[in-house]
Amino acid sequence: MKLAFYLAAAAMIATALALLLLPLIRHGRRLGRPRSVFVIALLVAFALPLATVGLYLKIGTPVALNGVISPPQESPFDIDQAVAEMRDHLAQKPDDLQGWMLLAQTYGAMRRPGDARDAYDQALRLDANNTTAMIGWAEADSMKRDDHRIDGRSRELLEQAVKLEPNSQRALWLLGISDFQQEHFADAAATWRRLLPLLEPGSNVAKSVAQQIALADARAGATAAPAEATQTAMATPALQVQVALAPALKDKLGAGDTLFIYARAEQGPPMPLAVVRMQADALPATVTLTDAMAMTPQLKLSSVPRVFVGARISKSGQPIAQPGDLEGNAGVIDVNSKTPIKISIDKVH
């Protein structure tokens, strides 16, 4: 993977942490928490993205599992004293969930994965459904191990996190790595295909994930019999969808709007069997929906005989329809149809 991938991931995490930590710091001050909480919060905000880059260098690229991480830069804070004060605080208030989360993230930034894993354990003791703690535990455990494997409890936690938060990018990424490590290459590709539509189309992160999917596909293809591969290719649906925006709605198209083109079962769960996410300003657009775009290996185009095919321009960037979104559909289509499907986005939700 390219350096830009790591930098983009670090930037996204830094932004997310800033949004998370500022309210926590204000809340902590009102509760009279010790100075160490704020020192640790600042360290996490600046150091954790760097640690995340290290994590991806170490385990993020399957072919570089034995890579070397550069040592972290020195912090201007006396972090050891702040950590000691934080531990004293948690000894007195062991049910402080936010405190354990901050301590765990700090240990991760300090390259102390064993201590980070223990702190995440305390967080999970207080909140068994905390997906951030689940993912953090799995990351810390993989860094602690010499082989950096993601299995056992780590994998169980990641699977649980994905069930609770299906769009968790970190959980999907690490779960795919676990599949790849176990040489379940087709599963790894399928897991990362669930991740790909959640990423910004054309971004360095999306391109890097696409490269990993191609690598997993190549490994999976190398282990499959040629006849089986041919039969699979012949049986795989491929729906060509042509989408255009009705002229009457062109003035409602805004900068940054997101286009979703999807197919879902005629009868069954609302989860798409195939979905493409792209910038709405790319309209008119033509895409081909296939099993490769399934969100789960069990729910894909080839699993049903007929699908509802639609398109939506989302103002919020979220896949769930919101008031003001622009929509259109082609109705129900045979999943093996070879005729191009035309959709005009001509309605306001």
ZIBEL-V945394 format. One record per residue. N is the residue number from 0. RES is the residue in one small letter. SS is DSSP state (helix for helix, strand for strand, loop for the rest). PSI is psi in radians with two decimals (* if undefined). Layout:
N | RES | SS | PSI
N | RES | SS | PSI
This chain:
0 | m | loop | 2.69
1 | k | loop | 2.74
2 | l | helix | -0.61
3 | a | helix | -0.56
4 | f | helix | -0.82
5 | y | helix | -0.73
6 | l | helix | -0.69
7 | a | helix | -0.73
8 | a | helix | -0.73
9 | a | helix | -0.70
10 | a | helix | -0.73
11 | m | helix | -0.71
12 | i | helix | -0.67
13 | a | helix | -0.73
14 | t | helix | -0.79
15 | a | helix | -0.72
16 | l | helix | -0.65
17 | a | helix | -0.75
18 | l | helix | -0.54
19 | l | helix | -0.75
20 | l | helix | -0.58
21 | l | helix | -0.83
22 | p | helix | -0.62
23 | l | helix | -0.69
24 | i | helix | -0.78
25 | r | helix | -0.74
26 | h | helix | -0.73
27 | g | helix | -0.65
28 | r | helix | -0.69
29 | r | helix | -0.50
30 | l | loop | -0.02
31 | g | loop | 0.58
32 | r | loop | 2.75
33 | p | loop | 2.85
34 | r | helix | -0.50
35 | s | helix | -0.57
36 | v | helix | -0.76
37 | f | helix | -0.63
38 | v | helix | -0.78
39 | i | helix | -0.71
40 | a | helix | -0.75
41 | l | helix | -0.72
42 | l | helix | -0.79
43 | v | helix | -0.76
44 | a | helix | -0.61
45 | f | helix | -0.54
46 | a | helix | -0.52
47 | l | helix | -0.70
48 | p | helix | -0.64
49 | l | helix | -0.70
50 | a | helix | -0.61
51 | t | helix | -0.71
52 | v | helix | -0.76
53 | g | helix | -0.73
54 | l | helix | -0.79
55 | y | helix | -0.61
56 | l | helix | -0.56
57 | k | helix | -0.85
58 | i | helix | -0.18
59 | g | helix | -0.64
60 | t | loop | 2.00
61 | p | helix | -0.57
62 | v | helix | -0.03
63 | a | helix | 0.67
64 | l | loop | -0.44
65 | n | loop | 0.42
66 | g | loop | 2.99
67 | v | loop | 2.34
68 | i | loop | 2.34
69 | s | loop | 2.50
70 | p | loop | 2.58
71 | p | loop | 2.68
72 | q | loop | 2.67
73 | e | loop | 2.43
74 | s | loop | 2.52
75 | p | loop | -0.20
76 | f | loop | 2.78
77 | d | loop | 1.43
78 | i | helix | -0.61
79 | d | helix | -0.72
80 | q | helix | -0.72
81 | a | helix | -0.71
82 | v | helix | -0.73
83 | a | helix | -0.73
84 | e | helix | -0.66
85 | m | helix | -0.72
86 | r | helix | -0.68
87 | d | helix | -0.73
88 | h | helix | -0.76
89 | l | helix | -0.45
90 | a | helix | -0.58
91 | q | helix | -0.54
92 | k | loop | 1.29
93 | p | loop | -0.15
94 | d | loop | 0.31
95 | d | loop | 1.60
96 | l | helix | -0.81
97 | q | helix | -0.63
98 | g | helix | -0.76
99 | w | helix | -0.65
100 | m | helix | -0.76
101 | l | helix | -0.71
102 | l | helix | -0.74
103 | a | helix | -0.79
104 | q | helix | -0.60
105 | t | helix | -0.80
106 | y | helix | -0.67
107 | g | helix | -0.75
108 | a | helix | -0.48
109 | m | loop | 0.10
110 | r | loop | 0.74
111 | r | loop | 1.24
112 | p | helix | -0.57
113 | g | helix | -0.79
114 | d | helix | -0.65
115 | a | helix | -0.76
116 | r | helix | -0.71
117 | d | helix | -0.71
118 | a | helix | -0.68
119 | y | helix | -0.58
120 | d | helix | -0.75
121 | q | helix | -0.68
122 | a | helix | -0.71
123 | l | helix | -0.46
124 | r | helix | -0.63
125 | l | helix | -0.54
126 | d | loop | 1.62
127 | a | loop | -0.31
128 | n | loop | 0.36
129 | n | loop | 1.79
130 | t | helix | -0.58
131 | t | helix | -0.71
132 | a | helix | -0.65
133 | m | helix | -0.85
134 | i | helix | -0.73
135 | g | helix | -0.70
136 | w | helix | -0.80
137 | a | helix | -0.74
138 | e | helix | -0.82
139 | a | helix | -0.70
140 | d | helix | -0.72
141 | s | helix | -0.64
142 | m | helix | -0.51
143 | k | helix | -0.58
144 | r | loop | 2.53
145 | d | loop | -0.58
146 | d | loop | -0.08
147 | h | loop | 0.49
148 | r | loop | 2.60
149 | i | loop | 1.62
150 | d | loop | -3.04
151 | g | loop | -2.30
152 | r | helix | -0.61
153 | s | helix | -0.84
154 | r | helix | -0.70
155 | e | helix | -0.73
156 | l | helix | -0.71
157 | l | helix | -0.72
158 | e | helix | -0.70
159 | q | helix | -0.69
160 | a | helix | -0.71
161 | v | helix | -0.61
162 | k | helix | -0.71
163 | l | helix | -0.57
164 | e | loop | 1.40
165 | p | loop | -0.42
166 | n | loop | 0.34
167 | s | loop | 1.94
168 | q | helix | -0.74
169 | r | helix | -0.75
170 | a | helix | -0.76
171 | l | helix | -0.71
172 | w | helix | -0.85
173 | l | helix | -0.61
174 | l | helix | -0.67
175 | g | helix | -0.67
176 | i | helix | -0.74
177 | s | helix | -0.79
178 | d | helix | -0.79
179 | f | helix | -0.75
180 | q | helix | -0.59
181 | q | loop | 0.11
182 | e | loop | 0.45
183 | h | loop | 1.24
184 | f | helix | -0.67
185 | a | helix | -0.68
186 | d | helix | -0.68
187 | a | helix | -0.80
188 | a | helix | -0.73
189 | a | helix | -0.68
190 | t | helix | -0.78
191 | w | helix | -0.43
192 | r | helix | -0.48
193 | r | helix | -0.56
194 | l | helix | -0.68
195 | l | helix | -0.77
196 | p | loop | -0.25
197 | l | loop | -0.19
198 | l | loop | 2.77
199 | e | loop | 2.09
200 | p | loop | 2.33
201 | g | loop | -0.09
202 | s | loop | 2.84
203 | n | helix | -0.62
204 | v | helix | -0.83
205 | a | helix | -0.72
206 | k | helix | -0.69
207 | s | helix | -0.72
208 | v | helix | -0.71
209 | a | helix | -0.66
210 | q | helix | -0.70
211 | q | helix | -0.64
212 | i | helix | -0.76
213 | a | helix | -0.71
214 | l | helix | -0.78
215 | a | helix | -0.73
216 | d | helix | -0.73
217 | a | helix | -0.74
218 | r | helix | -0.72
219 | a | helix | -0.71
220 | g | helix | -0.58
221 | a | helix | -0.40
222 | t | loop | -0.06
223 | a | loop | 2.56
224 | a | loop | 2.47
225 | p | helix | -0.71
226 | a | helix | -0.73
227 | e | helix | -0.71
228 | a | helix | -0.69
229 | t | helix | -0.77
230 | q | helix | -0.71
231 | t | helix | -0.75
232 | a | helix | -0.68
233 | m | helix | -0.55
234 | a | helix | -0.15
235 | t | loop | 2.16
236 | p | loop | 2.64
237 | a | strand | 1.78
238 | l | strand | 1.99
239 | q | strand | 2.13
240 | v | strand | 2.19
241 | q | strand | 2.10
242 | v | strand | 2.35
243 | a | strand | 2.71
244 | l | strand | 2.26
245 | a | loop | 2.40
246 | p | helix | -0.58
247 | a | helix | -0.29
248 | l | helix | 0.09
249 | k | helix | -0.53
250 | d | helix | -0.14
251 | k | helix | -0.07
252 | l | loop | 2.17
253 | g | loop | 2.77
254 | a | loop | 2.34
255 | g | loop | -0.02
256 | d | loop | 2.59
257 | t | strand | 2.38
258 | l | strand | 2.24
259 | f | strand | 2.23
260 | i | strand | 2.19
261 | y | strand | 2.85
262 | a | strand | 2.30
263 | r | strand | 2.83
264 | a | strand | 2.50
265 | e | loop | -0.71
266 | q | loop | 2.25
267 | g | loop | -2.82
268 | p | loop | 2.64
269 | p | loop | -0.16
270 | m | loop | 2.29
271 | p | loop | 2.50
272 | l | loop | -0.37
273 | a | strand | 2.44
274 | v | strand | 2.50
275 | v | strand | 2.35
276 | r | strand | 2.26
277 | m | strand | 2.99
278 | q | strand | 2.37
279 | a | helix | -0.42
280 | d | helix | -0.03
281 | a | helix | -0.14
282 | l | loop | 2.57
283 | p | loop | 2.60
284 | a | strand | 2.63
285 | t | strand | 2.21
286 | v | strand | 2.83
287 | t | strand | 2.04
288 | l | strand | 2.24
289 | t | strand | 3.07
290 | d | helix | -0.44
291 | a | helix | -0.31
292 | m | helix | 0.26
293 | a | loop | 2.59
294 | m | loop | -0.43
295 | t | loop | 2.61
296 | p | loop | -0.47
297 | q | loop | -0.48
298 | l | loop | 1.73
299 | k | loop | 3.01
300 | l | helix | -0.76
301 | s | helix | -0.06
302 | s | helix | -0.12
303 | v | loop | 2.74
304 | p | loop | -0.51
305 | r | strand | 2.57
306 | v | strand | 2.65
307 | f | strand | 2.18
308 | v | strand | 2.20
309 | g | strand | 3.01
310 | a | strand | 2.53
311 | r | strand | 2.38
312 | i | strand | 2.00
313 | s | strand | 2.24
314 | k | loop | -0.52
315 | s | loop | -0.26
316 | g | loop | 0.02
317 | q | loop | 2.59
318 | p | loop | -0.39
319 | i | loop | 2.30
320 | a | loop | 2.43
321 | q | loop | 2.68
322 | p | loop | 2.35
323 | g | loop | -0.24
324 | d | loop | 2.68
325 | l | strand | 2.38
326 | e | strand | 2.81
327 | g | strand | 2.80
328 | n | strand | 2.87
329 | a | strand | 0.13
330 | g | strand | -2.71
331 | v | strand | 2.30
332 | i | strand | 2.50
333 | d | strand | 2.32
334 | v | loop | -0.38
335 | n | loop | 0.25
336 | s | loop | 2.41
337 | k | loop | -0.02
338 | t | loop | 2.33
339 | p | loop | 2.38
340 | i | strand | 2.17
341 | k | strand | 2.30
342 | i | strand | 2.31
343 | s | strand | 2.10
344 | i | strand | 1.83
345 | d | loop | 0.21
346 | k | strand | 2.68
347 | v | strand | 2.23
348 | h | loop | *
